[in-house]
Amino acid sequence: MEDLKMIRDLHKDDLKYIVYGSSFYGGGGGGSMEEGEALLAAMLAEDPDLTIKMYDVEDMEDDPAVVSTMVAALGSPVATKGRTFQDESVNAVKGMAEEASFTGRMLKYVYSGEQGGGNTLLPLYAAWKNGLPILNTDGNGRAVPELNTGLLPVHGIPTSPVVLASEKGDTIVGRAKDPMDSKACENIARYMCQAYDQGIGFAAWMMNKEDHLKASAVGQMTKTIEVGKALAGSTADTVTAALEKCFDAMGAAFKMVIQSGTITDIEIDSAGGFDTGVTTIVDDQSGEEYKVTFQNENLFVEDPNGKVIVTIPSIISLLDLSLEGEVRALSNSETEVGQKVALTITRADDRWYDLPECYTCWDGVMVSAGYCRANEEVSL
């Protein structure tokens, strides 16, 4: 494989692959490919020769006062389907730049807060519109359902202040009494999300170089591009081999649980800014039934015997096999009964496995989703 660290200028094809790859790493959340493609089309319509500068984390300025921010959309994927959050993201970055200046810091970089078809391209768009470079990292290396279920708070990065921005330019700054209280920040963000029609732009986790090196998924953008290339060049018949080759080259664990299956049932409820439910898939070859439980993101998979075979933080992804000439990763806002899909699991970034809190931060989400540890036989 080519030296991935050599990528500095991101062009049209790179951005296309980011949409494909981030949708896979989103594991059912993080926005749909449709949202990412709409953003990319808008960018290319404005500048056909679009170029975005990408810095490796190692190349950031060493000054602790020089910081970056993540930016993303927050809300129910079903309720916000079709919204691109362009203005919301730009306004959130501007708001965070003002917050940084109040404390003697300077915002010079933008980074992706989570993976997903909409939420990974969105910070690239916001960086471009604000004249800032993007960083070759990600706040999670996957999508996450809540602000407190993430690598950054687990590794000691303050979530507060949180900047929330609407399409019209309303900007709200939320400060928790304890800057490390990510659950308080989550509550603030979710209430504002509901106030603005189940969707809002937000920025959080101002980080300098040292912070990124200890807490974020460094190098994630280049991994995303490689997975995107594998998906964009695959068909239903070739995608398994293509992904196995890709992850083998990156030294990452990957497993195809169902190579070809059919969605037979979807239970879903959109409330409180989340899409929560269960997707049932029947393997076309064996006839066995698997259930994928999700809260925006896919949380765990049960085998035909009701045993849990994989949970977060591993990445659980569904691939749409019904398209001519391509394979696309699906968000849970895009799945349909009768759809032909593949079910995959992938090891998340190594940072997800280095502290007990990387697991316990999910406890509330898992309990509310009906998870029972007694039924667990996790395989990856």
N, C-alpha and C positions, 0 to 999 in steps of 0.2 A: 504494500500500500504506500502511496506517496506520503511525504512528510506533511501531515495535516497542519502543523504549526506555521507553514509557509503562507497559508491563506490570510490575506490582509484586506483586500478590496473585494467586497461581495457584490456580484452582478446579478443579472436577471436569473440565470440558471441556478446560482447558489440559493437565491431567495425561494425559487420554486422548490428546490430540494428541502429547504428548511420547512416549508409548509407540509410536505409529505412526511418528513422525518419527525417533526414535532408532534404531528397528529398521532403517530405511533407511540412516541414516548409519553403522550398525554394520557394513555391508558383509559380512554373513554371520556376524559374531561379536557379542560383547557381550551374549549372552543373547537369549532368544526373546521375542516379543510375549506369549506365554502367561504367562511369568514376570512381565512387567510388569503385565499385566492382573490376575494373582492378587494382586500387591502392592497395586494400586489398589483392588481389591475389599475387601481386608482393611482398608485405610485408611478407605474410605467406610463400611464396616460399623461401625467404631469411631466415626467422626465424619461423618455425612451432609453436614454443611456445611463440610467440610474446606477450609481455606485455608492456603497455605504462602507465606511472605514471600520474595520474590526480590529481591536487590540487584544492580544493575549493578556491575561491578568498579570503575568510577569513583566509586561511592558508598561503597566500603569506607573504614574508618578509615585515616588516613594513618600512624598509629603503626606502625613496623616490627615491633613486638613483638605486634601483633594479627594473628593468622594464621588460615588456613583449612586444611582437609584434604580430600582426595578419599577416597572409600570405594567399594569394588566387590567383586564376587565373583570368585574366581580358580579356574579349573579347566576340566575337559573339558565342553563343552556337552552332549555326548551322555550322559556319566556323571551329570551333575547336572540333567538335564532334569526339570522339575517342582519343584525346590527353589527357594524364594524368598529364602533367606539373610537373613531379617528380623533374627533375633537376632544373627547373625554381624556384620551391618553396624552395628547399634547398639553392640555390644560393641567393635568396632574403633574407632569414633569416640570412645567413652569412653576407650579405651586411649590414643589419640593425644592427647586432651585432657590426660591425666596426663603424657604425654611432654613436651608443650608447657610445662606448669607447672614441670617439673624444670629447664628452661632459662630461666625467667623470661618465658615467652611466654604469651599467652592465646588459646585457640581460640574464635573467635566465628562462624565461617562453615563451611559444607560446600559442596563443589563436585563436579561429576561428573567422574570420572577418564577415562571413555571413553563413547562412544555405543553404544547397544544396548538392545534391548527390556527386558532385565532390569537391565543395569548402569547405565542412566541414571535409571530410576525409583528404584533402590535408594538412592542418596544422598539423594534427596528424602524417602524414607521415614525414613532414618536421621536426617536433619536435623530432620524433624517430631517424631520420638520423643525426640530430644535437646533440643528446644526451640530450635533454631538456624535461621537463614535459609539459603537456597540462593543460590549466586551464578550470575549470568547468564554463564556461561562453561563451558568443558570442557577437561580436560587434554590432549585430543588432537583433538577435533572429528571423530572417527571411532573405531572400535575398533582395538585393537592386540593382537598375540598375546603379547608379552613386555614386561616392565617396561623393558627397555633399548631397545625400539623405540617411542620416544615423543617428543613435543615437549619435555617438561619436562627430561629429562636432556640432550637435545641442546642446549637453550638454557641450560644451566648451573644447573638447579635440583637440589639434592641429593635423591636418592631416600631415603637413610637418614635417620632410622630408619623401618623398616617395622613396622607393627603388624598381627599376624595374630590372628584371633579365631574360635573355634569356636561352634557353636550352643549348647553347654552353658556357655560362658563362659570356656573356656580362652583365655588371652591370651599370645601370644608376641611379644616385641620383638626384631627383628633389626637389628643395627648392623653396617654394613660398615666395615672399617678405613679405607677411603677413602669418605666420604659420597657422592662422585660415582660410585662404582662400582655402577652400576645392574645390571650383569650379576651381581655377587655377591648383590645383593638379590633378583634374579630366582631365583638358585639356592636361596637360603634359602626364598623363598616357594613354589617348586615342590615342594621336598622336604616342606614342611609341608602343602601341598595334597594330596599323595599320602598322607601320614600320616592325613589326615582325610577319607578316602573320596573323593578326587579333587575336593574342593571346600572352600573356606574364604573367610571375609571378610577383606579387608585394607585398611589405610589407609596412605598414604604422601604424600610431597611436601607438607610444610607450607609454605604460601606466604602472603606478605603482599601488599599492593596492588601494590607495585612489581614483585614477582615475576610476578604475573598479567599485568600490562601488557606485560612483555617476553617472556612465554613461552607463555601459554595461548591457547586459541581463544576470545577475548573475543566475547561476544554469541551464542554457539552455541545457547543455550537458545531464544532467540527464532526463530532459523533452524529449529530442530527443530520448534517449534510450527507454523510456516508449512508446512513439508513434511508434517507430520502432518495438517494440515487438508486439504491437496491429496489425500493418499492416502485419508483417511477418507471423503471425499466423492466418490470415483471408482469407476468400474467398469472392467472389462477394456477396454471400448471407449473410455473417456474418459481413462484415466490418463496416456497419453502427452501429450495436450494440457494436462492439468492440471499435470503436473510441468514441462513446458516453460515454461508461463506463470509458475509459481512461481519457478523458478530464474532466469528472465529478469528478474523483478522484483527479485531479490536480486543480480543481476549476477554470477551464478555459472555456470560452464560445465557443461553437462549433455548427455548423449547416450544415446539409446535404441539399443542395439546389436541386440537382437532384440525386436520388439514382441510376438511370440507364438511360443513354442517349446515343445518337450517334452523333459523330462529322460529320457534313454535309458540312462544308466548313472551309478552313484555308487561310487567306490572310496574307502573310508574306514578309517582305523586310529586307534583311541583309545589313546594310550599317553603316559606322561610328563606328563599334564595337558593334552594337546592332542588335537584332532581334525584329522588330516591326510589329504588325499586330493584327488581330482579329480572334478568334476561335468561330465558330457558333456550338451550341449544341442543339439538339432537344430532349426533354424529351420523353422517350419511352412510358410512361404511359399517359401523358396529351397531347402530340403532340406539346407542347409549345416550342418556340424557344428562347434561351438565347445566348447572345454574350459576350465573354470575351476578353477585349482589353489588350494587353500586350506590354511591352518594355523590353525584356528578361523576367522580372517577370510579373505576372498577375496584372493589375492595377485597373480595375473596371469591374463590371458585369452589363449588361442591361437585364431587364426582357422582356417578350413578348410585352409590351407596350412601350418599349424604355426608361423606367425609370431605373436610376442607383440604384441598390439595395445594393451595397457594393463597397467600394473603399479601396485602401491602406490607412493606414498601416495594416488593417486587411489582413490576409493571405488567398489568394484564390488559392485552389489546385484542380488539376484534378487527378483522380485515374483511372488506367487502370484496367478494369473489364474483359478483354478478355483472361486473362491467366488462366491456369489450376493450382488450388491449392494455389494461392497467389494473393495479390493485391499490386500494385506498384504505387507510386506517379510519375507523369509525368512531365518532363521539357518540355518547348515549342520547344525543338529540337527533341522531340520524338513523338509528336502528329501526327496523320494521319487521313485523311478523312475515315469515316467508322468505326472508333475505338469506342468500347463501353467504356464509362467513367462515373464516378460519379463526381459531382461538389460540393465542400465543401468550407465553409468559417470558419475561426477561428480567435479569438481575438489575436492580437500580444502581445508581452511582455508589461507590464504596463508602462515601460519607454516611449513607443510610445504615451502615452496619457497625459503626465504631463506638456507639454509646447506647446504653439501655434506653435512654429517652427517645431514641430514634424509633423505638417500637411503642413505648408507653404513650407517646404524644397522640397516638391513634385510638387510644382506649375508648374515649367518648363516642367517636364516630362509629367504631366497630360495634359497641354495645347497642347504640341506637339502630344499627342496621341488622341486629339480630344474630350477631356472631357468637358462637359457642366454642370455647377453646377445647372442650372435651371431644369435639368432632374433628379436631385438626390432625392432618397428616401431611404437613407442608413439604413439598418436594423441591423447592428452589428458593 
